[in-house]
């Protein structure tokens, strides 16, 4: 069961703000689901915002997108890049170190937000944050996220369960953009991905970007932030995960490192990927592309 310390959370007008370290995609999904359940049952009365980076992973949405992956998932895994399906909307994308990932867990009904309005608010957070670093970005009609011309720099993908929104947005700060070349990002062709660092041609510190994004989110959503530490969220106790933020979940002891490296569902993802790329023409194209990628990686 869940319980929480009401003295730590401030008023219900406050966001519980959680700055996490590098985190595997599966672990972040599990944490979000636990918080969504607690929020839905009104066991916690505050919305929660998770700030983190992911270890390298390709993710695709609940409606598909694996067909836009241009490499064999097993070969990717050998390079330490996993492929996972997500509950969020949207197509395929890449997450990795140097990308600011923000997962707001918000009761949209309580906040009196509709989905289009909520997405625009997330976009506005990224637009204003980039402006603070002298990068002008904009929306593109019919394509959620933010752009610098034809270069996409920030993505949005959300899921909603009984009025509670989770997943969220990802702003490219200083990550390696190469893996985006191995997919059709967000299912789109003839686009390139960019980052604040690439646009500025100089180093950009992710911590400073996070600070500005937090300030803009607080302003746009008209919320105060109550800081909750990484250790409080991920502390492991004898009978489960304990946190003053979301209380205690009573289950078998969980190994956080194991959650951070949850194995990809090989059979299902491989079967789906092969079904989507089974034509001889497509296979030849992918084989040629794989040879080029292998050459670039190994320096041949």
Secondary structure, DSSP 8 states (H G I E B T S, - for coil): -----GGGS--TTEEEEEEEEEE-HHHHHHHHHHHHHHHHTTSS-SEEEEEEEE-SEEEEBTTB-GGGB-S-HHHHHHTT-EEEE-SSSS--EEE-TTEEEEEEEEEHHHHT--HHHHHHHHHHHHHHHHHTTT---EEETTEEEEEETTEEEEEEEEEEETTEEEEEEEEESS---GGGGGB-GGG-SS-EE--HHHHHTS---HHHHHHHHHHHHHHHHT-EEEEE-HHHHH-EETTEEEETTTEE--SS---HHHHHT----HHHHHHHHHHHT-SHHHHHHHHHHHHHHHHHHHT-
